[in-house]
Amino acid sequence: MDIRRKLLREIVLAVCFFILIPPKILFAWTTPVNISNTTGHSRFASLAVDRYGHIHVVWEDDTSGKNEVLYCFSDGEAWYPPINVSNDPTDSEASDITVDAFGQLHVAWIDYQSGEIYWTFYDGTSWASPVNISNNPGHSTCPSLAADDSGRVFISWHDIREQSDIYFSIYDGTSWSPLQNVTNDPLDSAYPDIAVDSKGYVHLVWMDYADFDIHYSEYDGDAWTSPVNISNLVGQSCGPKIALDSQDHPHVVWEEREHGYEVYYTHFDGEDWTVPYKLSNGFRPALALDSKDNGHVVWGGAGNEIYYTFGDDTSWSVPIDIADSSETNCLCPDIAIDSTHLHVVWTKAIDRDRAEIYYSSHKLSGVKPERWRPFPKGYKLEQCYPNPFNANTAISYQLSGIRPHHTALKIYNIRGEEVITLVDQEQRAGRYKVVWDGRNNQGKEVASGVYFYRLKAGEFTAARKMVLLR
């Protein structure tokens, strides 16, 4: 009888598992692969995924005898060999990477000798020469990058001047904005992480040394909100990571050190921050959210393995080991998510003289892939429609490239005289449509006849013919 009850209990538990656990997590993690393949110490990887599902990773590596920032990517089929993107005669460390709305890569790191934050970007053809964006020798470290839907790039770091404060700047496609001191804290603030929502608002978390808690602030483009203590725990809270859900609400994980090393989670529910919830023992967590607003968290944990859990504010899955590397130390994971997969990288210590970057992925079932609108490649001026026309006609064109262009769209008569200027401004890469109503610069209707419209954007120039019939 006892055996039958035990068997029935096990069956019920198994059924409950398959009912309660969403089908999206039932796929296994892929076998971890070495993506660095160096002979030195590759460590502290940062990860980003673009709209095409390409995976981009940066990390620091000392194979050459000094720390350099290396980059590699996967097109979904294979990993390509790492390249040096810092090209620094001294040590480069603590790198981060993001992908902007145009698919351009941005990487930032600290130059150890000068203590400056450097930045470079890849425009699809080549990496730009690194630029110093902190301009405060000997004091800047731990950069964090994010990008919004308009193509702007945001960066934060902590800067040790008279005290440690959190600094912030925005790249608009042409230049970085003047530095803002976000915290102005009489005591130290450090280790920021940054995210940008659908409105272009910036969400920032960091560790505050005054109370050893995690603080949060939001920037609406004009001012930062007063910092809020979101951890409020007894021990030392550090290393926060932030992600935003579909409602632009922030979710945060961090490492707590009151009773050893623990991983905690909280989020803003639209009215207030939830009570911090302990996910597991562990350290250096990272966080990503899927399209259903489920949280996915990885961290270094017991046995020097990489652990993973998923859930929401009501329940979390039992953590599982995704590194499966009992003989070596695995630590410092990072996680990113696209519409169909989770992607994780971490550092794996092979021996005293060598460490590598490993990668694994996990397919999310039951999730409908997003249909990304391909970003325009190249410049184009379309034929207006309708043509001929007797009232209005629409002119469509597209621009490309990472930097804004001064764009001019003008209409001329058959004698080459300007009739009207439709566009005369800076424009970013994208698709545009302008309607001409058959009037000139003075607002008067022009006569029937043949006209030409001309587009000039940077070095690109094109013209087409149209016919107006009254």
N, C-alpha and C positions, 0 to 999 in steps of 0.2 A: 504493500500500500504506500509506504514511504517513498519507494522508488518511483511509483507512478505519479505521486504528487510532485516529486522533484522534477521529473521529466516534463509534467504539465507546466510547472512554474517556468522552466527554461524555455519552453515553446512560447508561452505568453510573453516573456521578456523579449524574445527574438522578434515576435510580431510587433510588440510595442516599439522596438528600435526602428523597424522599417516604417512604421506609421508616423512616429514622432520626428524622426530625422528626415529632413527634406531630401528628395532624391538627388539634389545637386551635389551632395557630398559623397555619394556612393562610389565615385570613380577613385581609383588609387592614385597616389602621387607617383610621378615618373622616377625612375632610378636616377639618383644624383649623378651629375656629370661635372668633371673638372673643366672650367671654361677659361682659366687663366694660363695654366701650363707653363709656369716660370720655374726658375731654379732658386729664387729667393723667397721672401715673405710677401705674399699677396694677401691683403687684409682690408677690412672695413669697406665693404662693397656697398654701393648705392645703385638703385634699380629704377628704371622707368620703361613704360610701354607706350608705343605710339598708336595712332588710330588704325594702322594696318596690321597690328599684332606683332610688330618687330620689337625685340627686347634689347634694351640698351643698359649697359652696366659700366660703372667706373669704380676704381679702387686705387689704393696706394700700393706700390711695389718697390722693393729695395734691391732687385736683382743686379742693377748696375752699380751698386755701392752707395747709392743715395735714393731717397724716396721720390718716386715719380708717380704722376696720375696716369694710369692706363685705362683704355676704353676698348670694349669689344661689343659686338652685337650679334643677334641671331635673326635671320629672316623667317624663322619658323621651321626651317629645314636643317640648318647647320649653324654652328658658331664660327665666326671669323676670327683670325688671329688678333691679339691685342695690339694697339698702337699707343704711343706716348702722346698725350694731348697737352701736357704741361710744359714740356721742353724747357725745364728750369735748371740752371746750373747748380742750384742748391736743392734742398729738400722741399717737396710738395706733399701735403697731407690733407686729411679730413675732407675728401671731395664729396660733392653732391651733384645730381643730374636731374634735369626736368626736360619735358618736351612741350613746346608751345603749340598754339592752335594751328600754326602753319606747318607743323611737323619738324620744326627746327630744334636741334639739340642745344642745350645750354649746360655748361659745367662750371662749377666754382670750387675753389680749394684755398687752403692757406699756404702761402710761401713761408716756410718755417724760419728761414734766416731773417727776412725782413718783417715777419709778422703781419703781412698784408693779405687781403682777400683778392684773389685773381679770378678772372672769368674769361671764358671763351665760348664760341658757338660754332656749330657746324651748319652750313647753309645748304647742304645737299651735294656740295662739290668739294669743299675743303674746310679745315678748321681755321678760324681767325686767330691772329696773334693775340696771346693773353693780354688782358687789360687789368690794371690795378684799379679796383673800385672802392677800396676802403681809405687809402691815402692816410694811414696813421701808423707809421713804422713801429713794429714790435708789439702790437697790442690786439690784433684781430684774429678770431678763430671760430671754428664750428659753423660754417655757412650752411644755410638751408634755402632751397630754391622752390619756387612754384610759378605757374603760369595761368593766365585767365583765357577766356574764350576770344578775346580781341587780339591776342598775341603779345600782350604785355608780360614781362617777367618780373618777379618779385624776389627779393633776397633779404634774409636777416642773418645776423651773427652776433656773438657777444664780443664786446670790445673792452679791454682792460686798460682804462686810462687812469684816472684817480681812483675809480672803482669800476667794477664790471657792470656794464649796461648792455641792453639789447639795441642794436642799430638796424636800420631798415632803409631800403632804396628800391626804386622802380625803374626798369628799362622799358622805354616806349618804342623801341625799334631803332632809335637813333643814338640816345645817350642815357646814362643813369642819372636819376634825380639826386638833388642834394641829400645828404644823409640825415635821417631823423633818429634822435634818441628816443626810443619808445618808453623806456622805463624810468630814466632819471632817478634811480633808486639810490638812497644814501648807503644802502648795503648792496651786496652783489647780486646780479641776475645773470643767468648763464644757460647755455644749451637750448637755444630756441628751436622750434619747428613751426613751419608756416604752411598755410593752405589758402586757396582763393575760391570763393563761391561763384555762383552763376551771375550774380550782380556785379562782380568785380570787387567785392568786399574782401578784406584780408583778415584771416583768423590766425592768431599767434599764441603759442604756449611756450613757457619757459620755467626753469627752476629758479625760485627766489630764495636767496640765502638768509634773508631776514627771519623767515619762519620755516625754511626747508620744505616748502610746499610748491605745488604746481600752480602757476598763475596763468590767466587767460585775458586777452584783450582783442577787440575787433576794430578795424579801420575802414571807414566808409568812403575814403577818398579825401575827407576834410580833416577828421580828427580821430584819435584813438579813444576808445571807451576806457573808463577807469578799470585797472586790473582787478580781476576776481580770483580769489583763492578757490580752486576747484577740487583740491585733494583733501585738505583739512585733516590730515592723519598725524599720528604722534611722531612717527619716525621721519627719516630723510626721504623725500620724494624727488626723483631725478630722472633725467633722460626722457622727457615726454615726447610722444608722437601723436600727430593730429590727422584726422581725415573728416571729410564732410559728406553728409547723406543727401538724398534727393531733395530734401527740404532746406538744404544749406545749414543744417544744424551740425555743430562740431561734436566729434567723438574723440576721446583721448585715452591713451594707455601710457603707463610709465612704470618705472622700477621703484619699488618701495623697500626701505632698508631697516625697518624697525625690528623685524624678526628674521634676520638673514636677508635673502633676496626674494622679493615677491613681485608678481605682475598684477597691476590694478587697472581698472577700466571705469570710465564715467562718460556720460554724454549730456548734452543740453536737449531737453525734451520740448522746447518751445516756450517754456515758462521758467524752468529752473534747471540747475545741474542735478543729476541723479546722485544718490549716495554711492561713493566709490565701492566697487565690487572686486574682490580678489578672484582672479582667474586661476592662478597657480603659483607655486614657487618658481622662481626663475629670474632672469635679468636681461636687459637690453631688448625690450619688446618692440615690435613694429606692427602697424595696423593698416588695413585696407577695408573698404566697404564695397559691397556689390550693388547691383541695380535694385535689389530688394531691400537695401539698407541693412543687410546682415553684416556683422563685423567679422573680420578674419584676422587673427592675431598669431604671430610667431615670436619665439623668444629662445634664448639659450637656457637650458635647464639641467636637470639631474643627469649625471653620467656624461656631462659635456655633450649633450645632444641638442638638436633643434626640434622644438615642439610647436604644434599647431592646434588651435581651437577655433570654432566659429560659433556665432550665436547672436543674441540681441540683449536688450535690457532685462529680459525675463528668464532666459536660460542659455547655457553654453554647453557645447559638446565636451565629452571627455578628451583631454589633450592626447594627441598621438605623436610619436617620434617620426619625423619625416627624413632625418639625416641617416639613421640606421648605421652609425659609425662608432661602434663600441670601443675601438682601439685607439682613436684619436680624438682630440678636442675640437668641437664645433661651436662657434659662437658668432655674435654680432650679425644676426640675420636682417634682411630687408625684404619687404613684400610689395608687390604691385598687382593690379587686377585689370583685366580688360573684359570685354563682354562675354567671353567664353572660358577664360582660364585664370587661375591664380599662378603667380610667378614668385619664386623665392630664391634668394641668393644668401650665402653665408661664407664665413671664413672657416677653413678646415686646416688645423695644424697637423702637418704630416710628420715632422720631427722638429728638433731644435732649430734646424737651419732652413726649414722650408714650410711654407703655408700656401694654400691654394684657395681660389674662389670656386665654390660649388653651386650648382643650380638644379632646381627641381620645379616641376609644374604640376598642376592639378586641374582637370577639366571640370567645369561646372555644368552639370546636366540640368535640363528643365529651364534653362535660361535662353531666351530668344536673343540671338546676336543682334547688336545694334547695326543699323545701316549707316555707316559713315558716308558722308558726302565727300567724295574725293576732292582734295584741295587742288585748285587750278595750278597747272604747271605751264609756264610760259605766258606770254601776253597775246591778247587777241582783241580785235575790233570786229564786231559782227555787223552783218547787213541789217539796216534798220527795218522795222516791220510795223505797219504795212509800207510798201513802196511799189508804186506811187501811193500818195496819201493826199487827203484834202482837209484834214483837221489836225490830227496828232499822229506822231510816229514815235516808236520806242527804239532807242539806241542802246545796245548791250555791249559790254566789254569786260575783260578780265585782266587783272594785274597779278604779278608774281614777285617772289623775292622776300627776304626777311625785313628789309627796311622800307619805311613809307616813301612814296614818290610824290613829287609835286606833279599833279595831274591836271592837264588842261584839255577840255573838249570844246571845240569851237565849230561854228558853221559859217561857211563862206558862200558868196554867190559865184556865178560863172566868171566874173571879172577878177576873182581873188580877193574881193573886199569882205572884211569880217561883217557878218550879220548879227551874230549873238554868241556870247560865251556861256555855255551851259554848266561847265565845271571849271573851277580854278582854285584848287586846294590840295593839301597833303592827303593822300589816300594809301591805305595798307593793301597788301595782297588780298584779292577776293574778286567776286563777281558783282558787277554794277549794272543798273539800268536807269536811263535818263529819258524823259519824254520831252519832245519839242512840239510846241503848239503852233508853229508857223509864224511866230512873232520875232521882232528884232530886239536889240538892247533897249530900245525906247518903248517897247511894249506895243508896237504897231504891227499889224498884219503885213506880211511881205507878199509880193506878187507871185503868181504861178511861175514855174520854171525849174531849171536844174540847179541843185545846190550840192555842196560837198561838206562832209563833216570830217574833222581831223582830230585825232587823239594823240597827245604827247604825254608820256609818263617816263620820267628819267631819260634813258637813251632810246626808248622805244617810241616810234612814230608810225602812224598808219592813217589812211584816209579812204573814204568811200563816197559813192555818189548816191543822191536821192532826188526824187522828182515830186514837186508839190503841184497839185492840180486843184485849183479853186472851183 
